[in-house]
Amino acid sequence: MINRELIRVKVVQLTYAYYQNGNKNIDTAEKELFFSLSKSYDLYIYLLALIAAISKEARRHLEVAQAKARRDGTDAPSTRFAYNRFALQVEENAELNSFMENQKMSWDSKPEFIKRLYNQIIESKIYKDYMESEEDSYAADRELWRKIYRTLIQENEQLDSMFEDMSLYWNDDKEIVDTFVLKTIKRFEEQNKDKQELLPEYDSEEDKDFARRLFRATILNADDYQHYMSEVSQNWDFNRLAYMDVVIMQIAIAEMMTFPSIPISVTINEYVDIAKLYSTPRSGGYINGMLDTIAHHLIDAGKLMKHMEDRHKEKVQVPAEKKSTSEQSK
């Protein structure tokens, strides 16, 4: 589940924190990096478990409605949503339950949120269309939850706020983790029953190694990488840059220099996107131009043994020298 997109974001966050921390111990910082990544997987499991929690809430409401119907002599309420086959399969998933038990995670402490989300679901058009539909199949049950997740869970400010209070890591992670939950929903098959495989924490040891090597290269070669930045922008005052910009470029250079199989264009595009999220509005364009120029410089100097692809990039001028205040105001 933990892919390189998430790893890059975490390395940016933890590198920035490393420089803000007075006690700069790289081994401790590396442990924090992997702990942060493991928390992302916790969030993935917890969000899957939310489906089961809502299903349980639906059955509680169903029991009350059934008792009322028996007492009033009216028609029994539909059991379709409360016993949705996909939701029951999630609830019974052996991997999910084992992880939740081992990590002592549960939605039981959030009853008000579960009730509120359940009510939002049953008031939604998605739910009403599902209950009125004549199609009665596992695929329809699974598709209902895919729609619920995308509409009411993926974009849920209350849930985001709650996660922010629960963990320092989860609020920043949710947008990426949501994509993995949706991918998992799509992969569920009825015949797998409670043995349905969830996404592993890491797809391979290679991704875990990527995180370790990228982080260590960034820290251990910091002076070299910052020197490369200064070489392509003579006399530019780095104090005028957002500090996050310098960190992002440092990590991007580390990736270009450390991983020969990753195309330069991929690296630049990834960190430009991160800059747009984590730095200033102008950072994406500036970093795009700087990294492109640095890559050409390193190739020409024989320090980077990669081919520089032709790539469409934003027209950004990398200043050769710092302009005076009067020139900037013209």
Solvent accessible surface area in square Angstrom, and as a share of the most:
residue,aa,sasa,rsa
1,M,3,0.01
2,I,0,0.00
3,N,43,0.22
4,R,59,0.22
5,E,86,0.38
6,L,1,0.00
7,I,0,0.00
8,R,11,0.04
9,V,9,0.05
10,K,1,0.00
11,V,0,0.00
12,V,0,0.00
13,Q,38,0.17
14,L,16,0.08
15,T,0,0.00
16,Y,72,0.27
17,A,49,0.38
18,Y,25,0.10
19,Y,45,0.17
20,Q,110,0.49
21,N,80,0.41
22,G,79,0.76
23,N,115,0.59
24,K,106,0.45
25,N,68,0.35
26,I,29,0.15
27,D,77,0.40
28,T,85,0.49
29,A,14,0.11
30,E,25,0.11
31,K,152,0.64
32,E,66,0.30
33,L,0,0.00
34,F,33,0.14
35,F,104,0.43
36,S,0,0.00
37,L,0,0.00
38,S,34,0.22
39,K,43,0.18
40,S,0,0.00
41,Y,16,0.06
42,D,16,0.09
43,L,0,0.00
44,Y,0,0.00
45,I,2,0.01
46,Y,5,0.02
47,L,0,0.00
48,L,1,0.01
49,A,7,0.06
50,L,0,0.00
51,I,0,0.00
52,A,9,0.07
53,A,13,0.10
54,I,0,0.00
55,S,1,0.01
56,K,90,0.38
57,E,7,0.03
58,A,3,0.03
59,R,44,0.16
60,R,129,0.47
61,H,73,0.32
62,L,11,0.06
63,E,108,0.48
64,V,107,0.61
65,A,39,0.30
66,Q,50,0.22
67,A,39,0.30
68,K,108,0.46
69,A,10,0.07
70,R,176,0.64
71,R,172,0.63
72,D,74,0.38
73,G,68,0.66
74,T,85,0.50
75,D,133,0.69
76,A,85,0.66
77,P,41,0.26
78,S,68,0.44
79,T,60,0.35
80,R,47,0.17
81,F,8,0.03
82,A,6,0.05
83,Y,109,0.41
84,N,1,0.00
85,R,86,0.31
86,F,0,0.00
87,A,0,0.00
88,L,42,0.21
89,Q,12,0.05
90,V,2,0.01
91,E,30,0.13
92,E,103,0.46
93,N,0,0.00
94,A,47,0.37
95,E,76,0.34
96,L,4,0.02
97,N,69,0.35
98,S,56,0.36
99,F,46,0.19
100,M,23,0.10
101,E,133,0.59
102,N,108,0.55
103,Q,89,0.40
104,K,184,0.78
105,M,32,0.14
106,S,49,0.32
107,W,13,0.04
108,D,124,0.64
109,S,87,0.56
110,K,51,0.21
111,P,69,0.43
112,E,106,0.48
113,F,9,0.04
114,I,7,0.03
115,K,89,0.38
116,R,108,0.39
117,L,2,0.01
118,Y,19,0.07
119,N,60,0.31
120,Q,74,0.33
121,I,0,0.00
122,I,50,0.25
123,E,122,0.55
124,S,19,0.12
125,K,151,0.64
126,I,34,0.17
127,Y,37,0.14
128,K,103,0.44
129,D,67,0.35
130,Y,16,0.06
131,M,53,0.24
132,E,136,0.61
133,S,50,0.32
134,E,170,0.76
135,E,101,0.45
136,D,99,0.52
137,S,34,0.22
138,Y,19,0.07
139,A,50,0.39
140,A,17,0.13
141,D,2,0.01
142,R,51,0.19
143,E,60,0.27
144,L,5,0.03
145,W,1,0.00
146,R,67,0.25
147,K,87,0.37
148,I,0,0.00
149,Y,0,0.00
150,R,129,0.47
151,T,72,0.42
152,L,33,0.17
153,I,0,0.00
154,Q,47,0.21
155,E,137,0.62
156,N,15,0.08
157,E,151,0.68
158,Q,71,0.31
159,L,0,0.00
160,D,48,0.25
161,S,60,0.39
162,M,26,0.12
163,F,0,0.00
164,E,102,0.46
165,D,122,0.63
166,M,71,0.32
167,S,15,0.10
168,L,166,0.83
169,Y,39,0.15
170,W,11,0.04
171,N,58,0.30
172,D,74,0.38
173,D,1,0.01
174,K,6,0.02
175,E,129,0.58
176,I,24,0.12
177,V,0,0.00
178,D,2,0.01
179,T,72,0.42
180,F,20,0.08
181,V,0,0.00
182,L,30,0.15
183,K,104,0.44
184,T,2,0.01
185,I,0,0.00
186,K,152,0.64
187,R,104,0.38
188,F,1,0.01
189,E,73,0.33
190,E,83,0.37
191,Q,136,0.60
192,N,56,0.28
193,K,142,0.60
194,D,47,0.25
195,K,150,0.63
196,Q,10,0.05
197,E,119,0.53
198,L,8,0.04
199,L,7,0.04
200,P,67,0.42
201,E,62,0.28
202,Y,34,0.13
203,D,94,0.49
204,S,52,0.33
205,E,132,0.59
206,E,116,0.52
207,D,18,0.09
208,K,62,0.26
209,D,54,0.28
210,F,2,0.01
211,A,0,0.00
212,R,86,0.31
213,R,104,0.38
214,L,0,0.00
215,F,0,0.00
216,R,68,0.25
217,A,12,0.09
218,T,0,0.00
219,I,19,0.09
220,L,118,0.59
221,N,56,0.29
222,A,13,0.10
223,D,122,0.63
224,D,75,0.39
225,Y,9,0.03
226,Q,74,0.33
227,H,99,0.44
228,Y,21,0.08
229,M,1,0.00
230,S,41,0.27
231,E,50,0.22
232,V,26,0.15
233,S,1,0.01
234,Q,102,0.45
235,N,119,0.61
236,W,42,0.15
237,D,37,0.19
238,F,54,0.23
239,N,139,0.71
240,R,112,0.41
241,L,25,0.12
242,A,32,0.25
243,Y,94,0.36
244,M,28,0.12
245,D,6,0.03
246,V,14,0.08
247,V,1,0.01
248,I,0,0.00
249,M,0,0.00
250,Q,1,0.00
251,I,0,0.00
252,A,0,0.00
253,I,0,0.00
254,A,0,0.00
255,E,0,0.00
256,M,1,0.00
257,M,60,0.27
258,T,30,0.17
259,F,15,0.06
260,P,106,0.67
261,S,101,0.65
262,I,13,0.06
263,P,62,0.39
264,I,0,0.00
265,S,22,0.14
266,V,61,0.35
267,T,0,0.00
268,I,0,0.00
269,N,77,0.39
270,E,49,0.22
271,Y,0,0.00
272,V,9,0.05
273,D,79,0.41
274,I,9,0.05
275,A,0,0.00
276,K,115,0.49
277,L,130,0.65
278,Y,66,0.25
279,S,27,0.18
280,T,58,0.34
281,P,137,0.86
282,R,210,0.77
283,S,1,0.01
284,G,1,0.01
285,G,13,0.12
286,Y,30,0.11
287,I,0,0.00
288,N,5,0.03
289,G,2,0.01
290,M,0,0.00
291,L,0,0.00
292,D,7,0.04
293,T,51,0.30
294,I,0,0.00
295,A,0,0.00
296,H,84,0.38
297,H,59,0.26
298,L,0,0.00
299,I,48,0.24
300,D,124,0.64
301,A,54,0.42
302,G,37,0.36
303,K,94,0.40
304,L,8,0.04
305,M,154,0.69
306,K,27,0.11
307,H,146,0.65
308,M,25,0.11
309,E,50,0.23
310,D,150,0.78
311,R,41,0.15
312,H,175,0.78
313,K,71,0.30
314,E,76,0.34
315,K,196,0.83
316,V,45,0.26
317,Q,151,0.67
318,V,29,0.17
319,P,20,0.13
320,A,74,0.57
321,E,111,0.50
322,K,98,0.41
323,K,111,0.47
324,S,54,0.35
325,T,114,0.66
326,S,72,0.46
327,E,87,0.39
328,Q,85,0.38
329,S,92,0.59
330,K,199,0.84
